[in-house]
Amino acid sequence: MTDHIQEAAHHFGAYAAARYHGKSWDEIEADLRRGWETPEQHLEAGWDEIKEVVRDSWSNMQRELAD
């Protein structure tokens, strides 16, 4: 995974935490997958490749928002 893709995945996870604040990962994962895989994203990595990076970023931001 390139640094560019990893950075995009981190930003996507942080955005998701703010947008879906208070929801569980299971509630939002399908929406996030669809958002990541939209044609206008033109990203070189599929969801299965980056989802753990997104989830880690989402989890970290969820903890920060809860403090």
Buried (B, 14 or more C-beta within 10 A) or exposed (E): EEEEBBEBBBEBBBBBBEEBEEBEBEEBBEEBBEBBEEEEEEBEBEBEBBBEBBBEBBEBBBEEEEE
